[in-house]
Amino acid sequence: MGMKTVAIIGALDEEVALIAKSLTHVTHTAKGSLDIVSGTVDSFGSDVIKVAATVGGMGLVNAAATTQLLIDEFAPDAVIFTGIAGNLNTHLHINDVVLGGTLRYLDTDMRLVGQWKPGTADASVEEFHSDDHLLEVADAALAEAGITHIVGIIASGNYFVDTPEKVEEVVRLTGADAVEMEGAAVAQVAARNDVPALVVRALSDNADTDYEVFKEFDISEYADTAARLAVDIVKRL
């Protein structure tokens, strides 16, 4: 078995910059409008793990394109997406984390879309999933960091959810614990390529913040936590 490679898609430049700081032998690859930072990190075992990290852009198509490009370029053994999400779960709070055990699209007829791998023409899938082993590893990393978290349902759509009406609709349609714009696309593309995926979302607000206000948020503290967590997960693999 050669060196393990993990691809990390971050939501923020700051987050990927922080991940880069924990890598050695760093190189940059410019491709498909991405700046991909790659390097190595020592695992908690004796292994050295190669990491390729980038900011993938917002929305389902950007996330899908980024995931496929990373898989093609680096043949990773796992893809990890870390980002922020709107909280839909009344038992969770800002800065808690939802691991995407299940990922569902908000605005997609899965009877058609779900016919492609991992579904088939005869048995279309309705949802996608993070890898069980990666979920266990992330669960352990979060527990040790003392971060409240659940393995839950994440809904992904191409629009920003910021009103009570939209929140109610998302919960009704998907039963989601958190809502964002990329996770399901990452999980779908990873499944097409037989690569285990993990979606990690820190809750930044209760999906009740107007986008213009949200834009002004200082998300650096969250970026720091996410970057540390991503590296910690990689080291445990």
LINPEGI-V699470 format. One line per field, one symbol per residue. phi: phi as a letter, one per 30 degrees, with the letter a starting at -180 (. if undefined). psi: psi as a letter, one per 30 degrees, with the letter a starting at -180 (. if undefined). burial: b if it has 24 or more other ideal C-beta (glycine too) atoms within 12 Angstrom, else e. Layout:
BEGIN
phi->???
psi->???
burial->???
END
This chain:
BEGIN
phi->.dddbbcbccdbeddddddedccchdbcbcahiccccbabbddddcdccdbbbaccjcjddedddddddddddchddabccbacaddccddcbeidbccdebbbddbbddecddddeddbedbddcabbddeddddddeddddddicdabcbcccbbdbdcbbedddedddddbidcababbeddddddddechcdbbccbcdcachbceeddeededcdddeddddddedddeddd
psi->kakkkkkkjlfkeeeeeeeefgllhklkkjkhgljkklalkklfbflkkkkjklkfllleeeeeeeeeeeeeefhlfkkkkkallkkfjffllkflkkkiekkkkehkjfeeegflkfalefiklfllklkeeeeeeeeeeeeefgkklljakkkklglkjgleeeeeeeeeefglflkageeeeeeeeeeeghkklkkkkkkflhhgkkeeeeefkjgeeeeeeeeeeeeeeeff.
burial->eeebbbbbbbbbebbbbbbbebbeeeeeeeeeebbbbbbbbeeeeeeebbbbbbbbbbbbebbbbbbbbbbeebebbbbbbbbbbbbbbeebebbbbbbbbbbbbbebebeebbeeebeeeeeebbbbbbbeebbebbbebbeebebebbbbbbbbbeebbeeeebbeebbebbebbbbbbbbbbbbbbbbbbebbbbbbbbbbbbbbbeeeeeeeeebeebbbbbbbbbbbbbbbb
END
